Amino acid sequence: MYAGRKVEEGDVDAFFRAPAHPYSQALMASVPRPELVAIGESQNLAEIPGTVPSLDRMDPGCAFASRCAHVRDVCRGAVPALCKSDGDRKVACVRAGDFTS
């Protein structure tokens, strides 16, 4: 979920193996990897730019659009529906097919 909206739904293993929504991808890129921490390896964790939108002043369109590295004009027009993407996965992103394998 992002800003009170479901952005991705599906199998847990598939989610952690290959997140499909740009927010899910950015979130997973910001998580430290314990196996590297255990051996003292340094990690460059990704940062998600910007701030979470205020829920009482949401812009039309995708709530993640202002922070998304893959945003297009269409993303700002209407809230994307949670649609079947890959297997049993559902993703609320007009570009989800661009990110799944």
Secondary structure, 3 states (H helix, E strand, C coil): CECCECCEECCHHHHHHCCCCHHHHHHHHCCCCHHHHHCCCCCCCCCCCCCCCCCCCCCCCCCCHHHCCCCCHHHHCCCCCCEECCCCCEECCCCHHHHCC
